[in-house]
Amino acid sequence: MADNVDTFSVDAHCHLADSQFSDDINDVVTRAEKVGVRAALCVAIVPSDFEKIILLNERFPNFVVPCFGVHPVQDGDKLSRSVTNEDLEVAIPLIEKFSDKIAAIGEVGLDFTPRFCKTDEEKKTQREVLIKQVELAKKYDLPLNVHSRSAGRPTITLLKEQGAKNVLLHAFDGRPAVAMEGVREGYYFSIPPSIVRSEQKQKLVKQLPLEHLILESDSPALGPEKQVRNEPANIRISAEYIAKIKGVDINKVLTTTTENVIKLFPRLKNFFK
């Protein structure tokens, strides 16, 4: 582990390959580094994100940490839709090709939001796609970076059933009692800057042990202000709010969450030499 771990932080979940960052990615990275963000795990949603993330990693090799996976909601013909097995079939060869370069399988998970997932058959397919990606994570000894919108309990239940051990549940939107089931399995939960306006996230942080919390931005989404582009520098806001809720010094939050993220994503150590 790096020396002076309390002097920096890690964004455990963001989307820097998003088109909203096309024009000013250099400035975005610079702003993050200025407030002590040393690395950002850049997750994929669709297979076409993979190449963009690798290019970002080549451009910012000491900051952008690639993660590949297939999200439960995919873009298609200008409308979002539930994932299919065919989406995963496209992605698997790329995940396998870059298995030594990625720090996690992600973003994967379940999303049972009614406008995206309309039938029991779509829920079944989402579960199948997630199970296959859990198997990939085991095969390559990689952690999972997991989405669970409107599906907190089903996601944790499936992960437990599949024997998933190294898990980050990002921006968890379920009840604290459900999240505690994940804590008992050793799972971690990352907290976005939207905690400042989310009573649910505030309740989550109040109940979950600091030893199971990690910082994330989910850039460009889930910023401190609604409808305003979020970026990795704002994980400092997450840390400040966690410190306020827990009644501890912000350095305690930065130290513990950074120790947690390096423990969960061991390939991060390559960035802190």
N, C-alpha and C positions, 0 to 999 in steps of 0.2 A: 504494500500500500504506500501511497505517496506520503511524504512528510507534510506537516501542516495541513492535514486534511480539512481542518475547519476554515481554511481560507478560500475554499472554492466549493462549487456546487455543480450538479449535473442535471440537465433536463432529460428525464427518462422517457419522454414520449412527445414527439413533435412531428410536423409534416412540412419540413423545409423545402421539399420538392413541389409543394403546392404553387400554382401559378401566381398567387398573391405575393410571392417573394421573388418573382422573376427580375424585377427592376432594381431591387436594392438589397440583395442577399449579402453583399459585402458589409453594408452598414448594419444589417441585422446581426451578423456574427460579431462585428466589432462592438456593438452595444452590449451584447451578451458577455463578451470577454471582459469588458470594462467593469461589470458588476460581479465578476468572479465566476461566471459560468464557464467551466473548462471544457465541457463536451455536451453534445446533444444526440440522443438516440433518435435517429430519423427513421420512422416506420413507414411501411407501404400500405396502400389500400388496394390498389389494382396492380396486376402484373406489369403494366406499362410504367409504374413508378420505379421499378427496380433499376433500370438503366439510369434514370435521373438521379437516384440516390447514390449510385456508384460514382457518377460524374461529380456530384457534390462532395463525396468523400475524397476524390482525387484532387478537387479544388481546395478543400479545407481538411487535409488529412489529420490535423491535430484537433479537430472540433466535431466534424460530422461522423457519427458512428452508425453504419448501416444496419438495418433490420428488415428482413423480408418476410412477408406473409400475405395472406389473402383475407381481406376484411369480410364480415358477413353481409355487408351492403356494398354492391358494386354499381358503377355508373354504366348506363347503357342507353343510347339514343336519347340523350338529354334528360332521362328520367332515372332515378335511383331504383334499384331492384335488389331482391334477395339473391345471395350468391348461388352459383350452381357448381356441380362437380366438374363441369367443363372448365370453369374459371380456374379451379385448382390444378387441373391437368396441364394447363398452359404454364402455371407458375412453378410446378414441382421441378422441372429440369433446371430452371434458373436458380431456385433455392439450393439445389444440389451442387450446381456449378460454383456458386459463391459461398458455399457453406463454411469455408475457412476465413471469409472476410466479414461475415455478419456477426453481430453480437447477440442476436435473438431471432426467434421466429415471431413476426409480428407486423402488422397488427392483425390479430386473429380474434375469434370469439363468437358470441351470439348477439343478435339484435332483433328483438321481437316487437319493435315499434310497429303498430298496425299499418302505417302507411307504407312500410317497406316489406313487412312479412305478413302476408295476407292469409295464408293457409297453413294447415297442419303439415302438409307436404313440404312447404318451404322451411318450416321449423325443423323437420326431419333432415332435410338436406343441409341446413346450416350445422346441425349436430354432426352429420357425417363429415363435412368439410373440416370442422374443428378437430374431430377425432383424428383424422389423417394428419393434421398439422401437429397435434400432440405427439403422434408417432414420429414425425420428422424431427421434432425437438429432441426426443429421446435418442433417435438414431445418431444425431450429430452433437449430442450433449450440449444443447442450447436451451436457455430459458425462453419462456413465453411472455409476450407483451400483449395483454388481453383486453378486449373491448366487451362490455356486457350491458348494453343499454336495454332497459326494460326486461332484463333477463338475468338479474343478479344471482338469484338462487339457482336457476337452471344451469348457469355457467359454472358456478362453484361446485354444484353436484356432479356435473359431467367431468370436470377436471379431477375431482376426487376419485370418481369411478375409474378414470383412465390412468390413475397413478401419477398425475403431473405433480412434480415437486417444486420446480423453480419457476414461480409464477408472479408476474406483476399484473394486478387488476387496475387498469388506468381509469381515472375519473368515475369510479364506481358510483352508481346512482341508486343503489339499494339501501335497505335499512341497516343500521349499525349491527343489529343482532345477526343479520345474514352475513355481513362482512366478518364478524367474529368467527364464523364457521371457517372462513378462509384463513384467518389468523391462526387458528388451531392447526391448520394444515401447513403453516409456515409461509403462507403467501404474503406478498407485500401489496400496498395500496398507494398509488401516486395521486397527489393532490394538485389540481390546477389553480391558477390565479382567480378563477371564477368563485373560489371559496368566499371571497369578500361579499358576494351577492347571493350565495346559495346556503340557505338554512340547512339543507340536507348535508352538504359537505361539512358544514360547521359541526353538526351533530356527529358525523362520522369521525372527524378528527378528535372530538372530545372523548369518544369512547375507545378508539383504537390506540394501542400502545405506540409510542414514538418509534420504538424499535421495529415497527412494521410499516412505517411511513416513508415515502420517497417523494421528491419534487418532480413536477412535470408542467409543461406549458400547454400541450395539445395545440400549439400554434398551427394554423392561424385562428383556431377556435378557442373558446373557454377563457377569454381574457377577463381582466377585472371590470371592463366596461362592455356591456352588451353591444353587439354589432360593430365593434371596433377591432381591427386586426390585432391578434395577440402575437407575441414573439418570445423567444427563450429568455431574454433578459427579465421578463416578468416573473420567473420562478422565485425571484427574491421576494415578491409580494406574497407568494404561497408560504415561504419560510417565515416571514414576519407575522402572518396571520396564525400559522400553527403555533408559533412562540406565544402569541397573545392568548390563544385558547388554552394552551397547556400551562401557561404561567411560568415559562422558562426563558432563558436568554436565547436570542436568535443564534448565537454561535453554537449553542447546544443542539439546536435544530439542524443547522448546517452540517455540523460534525456528524451527527447520528444519521441523517438522511444520506449523506455522502458515503458513510461506511456501509449503510444498507444497500445502496445502489451498486457499489463495487462488489459486495458480497453476492448479490443476485446476478450481476452481469460481469463475470470475471475478466472478459476480454477488454473491459474498460481500463484495466491496469496498464495496458500497452500505451494508453494515452497520457499516463501520469508519470512516466519515467523521467 
